[in-house]
Every structure is written in C-alpha cells, then in structure tokens.
C-alpha cells in the first residue's frame, strides 16, 4: 500500500461478521504498533466501518490485519482517506 506523503487520517473497511468483532490494522509485521482498531458490527450484510488512524504513515508498507478476539470477520476491502 502506498500511503504517499502521510496525509491520511482514517481507514474505511467493508466487512461482515456473524459475531461482531474488532480488527487491528498494522504495518509491515503482525507485532507492529496498531495503526487503527476498527469495530465491525454483528450482522449478515456487508457494512462499511471506519476508524481514525493512530498516526499518519508515509511511503509504501504491507498491511497486516489481525483479529485479537478470534471472532469471525470477513473483509471485502480496505481504503484510507
């Protein structure tokens, strides 16, 4: 993911979950600091959820999505603004 000059402030996630849950987005490795925590509501339909970024990354990074609660969450897409 190319974050450009680092002027992004939020993440949007299209997801669904039969249990609800929280996803954590990190950069480059699974034990990196959390860039954002996104709460995914319980439901059978795809819904957009968003969260503020903890910091504004710049440059190119790998996105790592973790499920600390081990709930069932399906992700369709992730975008930043």
C-alpha positions as a LaTeX table, in Angstrom:
\begin{tabular}{lrrr}
\hline
Residue & $x$ (\AA) & $y$ (\AA) & $z$ (\AA) \\
\hline
Unk1 & 0.00 & 0.00 & 0.00 \\
Unk2 & 1.39 & 3.39 & $-0.97$ \\
Unk3 & 0.43 & 5.95 & 1.69 \\
Unk4 & 2.02 & 8.80 & $-0.25$ \\
Unk5 & 3.23 & 11.75 & 1.81 \\
Unk6 & 1.46 & 10.74 & 5.01 \\
Unk7 & $-1.62$ & 12.97 & 4.99 \\
Unk8 & $-4.20$ & 10.19 & 5.57 \\
Unk9 & $-6.28$ & 10.34 & 8.74 \\
Unk10 & $-8.81$ & 7.47 & 8.65 \\
Unk11 & $-9.41$ & 3.91 & 7.45 \\
Unk12 & $-12.62$ & 2.50 & 5.96 \\
Unk13 & $-13.36$ & $-1.22$ & 5.93 \\
Unk14 & $-16.18$ & $-3.04$ & 4.13 \\
Unk15 & $-16.83$ & $-6.13$ & 6.26 \\
Unk16 & $-19.37$ & $-8.52$ & 7.70 \\
Unk17 & $-19.38$ & $-10.63$ & 10.81 \\
Unk18 & $-21.85$ & $-13.09$ & 12.29 \\
Unk19 & $-20.34$ & $-12.44$ & 15.73 \\
Unk20 & $-19.14$ & $-8.82$ & 15.54 \\
Unk21 & $-15.57$ & $-8.05$ & 16.48 \\
Unk22 & $-12.61$ & $-5.73$ & 16.23 \\
Unk23 & $-9.87$ & $-5.84$ & 13.63 \\
Unk24 & $-6.46$ & $-4.29$ & 14.15 \\
Unk25 & $-4.55$ & $-2.84$ & 11.22 \\
Unk26 & $-0.76$ & $-2.79$ & 11.43 \\
Unk27 & 2.08 & $-2.03$ & 9.04 \\
Unk28 & 4.69 & $-4.49$ & 7.75 \\
Unk29 & 4.54 & $-7.13$ & 10.55 \\
Unk30 & 1.98 & $-8.73$ & 12.87 \\
Unk31 & 3.61 & $-7.38$ & 16.05 \\
Unk32 & 3.99 & $-3.79$ & 14.81 \\
Unk33 & 2.16 & $-0.99$ & 16.63 \\
Unk34 & $-1.56$ & $-0.80$ & 15.89 \\
Unk35 & $-2.32$ & 1.76 & 13.17 \\
Unk36 & $-6.10$ & 1.52 & 13.69 \\
Unk37 & $-8.71$ & $-0.53$ & 15.55 \\
Unk38 & $-11.93$ & $-0.93$ & 13.59 \\
Unk39 & $-15.10$ & $-2.22$ & 15.26 \\
Unk40 & $-17.13$ & $-4.47$ & 12.96 \\
Unk41 & $-20.79$ & $-4.77$ & 13.90 \\
Unk42 & $-22.67$ & $-8.06$ & 14.08 \\
Unk43 & $-24.84$ & $-8.80$ & 11.05 \\
Unk44 & $-25.40$ & $-10.76$ & 7.85 \\
Unk45 & $-24.90$ & $-7.82$ & 5.46 \\
Unk46 & $-21.74$ & $-6.09$ & 4.24 \\
Unk47 & $-21.31$ & $-2.77$ & 6.05 \\
Unk48 & $-18.71$ & $-0.03$ & 5.99 \\
Unk49 & $-16.94$ & 0.74 & 9.26 \\
Unk50 & $-14.28$ & 3.37 & 9.88 \\
Unk51 & $-11.75$ & 4.50 & 12.44 \\
Unk52 & $-9.17$ & 7.23 & 12.92 \\
Unk53 & $-5.52$ & 6.34 & 12.33 \\
Unk54 & $-3.21$ & 6.40 & 15.36 \\
Unk55 & $-0.56$ & 8.02 & 13.15 \\
Unk56 & $-0.22$ & 9.13 & 9.54 \\
Unk57 & 2.10 & 6.68 & 7.75 \\
Unk58 & 4.04 & 7.72 & 4.65 \\
Unk59 & 5.57 & 5.67 & 1.86 \\
Unk60 & 4.97 & 2.05 & 0.88 \\
Unk61 & 4.04 & $-0.57$ & 3.50 \\
Unk62 & 2.46 & $-4.01$ & 3.75 \\
Unk63 & $-0.93$ & $-4.04$ & 5.51 \\
Unk64 & $-1.42$ & $-6.62$ & 8.23 \\
Unk65 & $-4.92$ & $-7.23$ & 9.59 \\
Unk66 & $-5.23$ & $-9.14$ & 12.86 \\
Unk67 & $-8.22$ & $-10.39$ & 14.84 \\
Unk68 & $-7.25$ & $-10.18$ & 18.53 \\
Unk69 & $-10.62$ & $-11.53$ & 19.68 \\
Unk70 & $-10.51$ & $-14.51$ & 17.28 \\
Unk71 & $-14.03$ & $-13.66$ & 16.05 \\
Unk72 & $-15.26$ & $-14.42$ & 12.56 \\
Unk73 & $-14.85$ & $-11.32$ & 10.36 \\
Unk74 & $-14.89$ & $-11.26$ & 6.56 \\
Unk75 & $-13.29$ & $-8.26$ & 4.83 \\
Unk76 & $-14.21$ & $-7.16$ & 1.33 \\
Unk77 & $-11.99$ & $-4.08$ & 1.06 \\
Unk78 & $-9.90$ & $-1.56$ & 2.99 \\
Unk79 & $-9.35$ & 2.08 & 1.97 \\
Unk80 & $-7.71$ & 5.12 & 3.53 \\
Unk81 & $-8.63$ & 8.82 & 3.46 \\
\hline
\end{tabular}
